[in-house]
């Protein structure tokens, strides 16, 4: 064992690996460098970042404009208590007002997406009292704090409910999951039952303060709703005096083509949370943005929320340069061009591989659902398998891709295709060539009688 391998092993012995069995954290890969759409391990091996790390490095690695701004702020004023304000906070607010959907103009700054959702909960329950319940959806992820996990429908909530699931009044709705419709219906004959059912839930539950949604479900499948879904949900919330909260932690910052995903349906939420891409992950920042109605409530009410790192100058320093880089990138047309190309190539790839049951997504945010049988939609693995420790088919596929130089995030049933927005067609071809080979692992165990691939994002 080399000296560096020994140091890594020693480090792992004294730290906790996130979302993992600790026996799997004994020798994590050491990353030494990253630039553009690639990162490099301690041996110099190159990996193409096909999921933007955790769907956050939207502008790729080593963006000079962002790094320069962070360095400048570190030299000037790295920290001041949130009871003061700073020049960098002024710049961040002015920048956000220039890009946020019109109507969302009041902000609270934290340091992560889950903290942004914590802030949203504080605003919801204070401003909507005595109503307090929050409706989320079963295929959702809203963070790792007590509030975030309480909202979360994915299996990571299950083992934590008895440990720190301390936020009551959360209930879950069926998803807009056309590939596996929870109502057993088919669009458009369904009349978007998944949206209409939320009206039933709100009325039957009573005391509902808000509905929280990911516009395109992230970790749990890149579920793209039918075009009527969000306009219907907006109307339902208005009619029932319920706030609509959009969690754009993953879907914001041009990930789905528009600056924020809800703009794909021309729907304005009452509260929007975002993080990740707002700084392209160069600094940790969470943003909770509200409309005037929510903001006005606190003019004569005590805003009972905050923490030491709120409005952190170093975190805020990346906002202005990141937005500038996004605008230059979009103006160049590269992202739009590659997005269209990626969609076409993913469909071609899926047609070739029997283990791909569904292709869905928007912009640079796509999912491949891996199945054992296309005809019956039989899955290789289900939610409970994620916590069981059994080898997952998606993990086998992503593991093979990683061995061949392609990093792609796998969940229990899907692969996350979410490359940096700066990726070129040539780099896309490189990634898909490796993924093409890796999918053969799934094909070997798939029932090859099913030949029709679904594309449920096409309505």
Buried (B, 14 or more C-beta within 10 A) or exposed (E): EEEEEEEBEEEBEEEEEEEEEEEEBEEBEEEEEBEBBBBBEBEEEEBBBBBBBBBBBBBBBEBEBBEEBBEEBEEEBEEBEBEEEBEBBEBBBEBBBEBBBEBBBBBBBBBBBBBBBBBBBBBBBBBBEEBBBBBBBBBBBBBBBBBBBBBBBBBBBBEBEEEEBEBEBBEBBBBBBBBBBBEEBEBEEBEBBBBBBBBEBBEEEEEBBBBBBBBBBBBBBBBBBBBBBBBBBBEBBEEBEBBBBBBBBBBBBBBBBBBBBBBBBEBBBBBBBBBBBBBBBBBBBBBBBBBEEBBEBBEEEEBEBBEEBBBBBBBBBBBBBBBBBBBEBBEEEBBBEBBEBBBEBBBEBBBEBBBBBBBBBBBBBBBBBBBBBBEEBEBBBEBEBBEEEEEBBBBBBBBBBBEBBBBBBBBBBBBBBBBBBBBBEEBBEBBBEBBBBBBEBBBEEBBEEBEEBBBBBEE
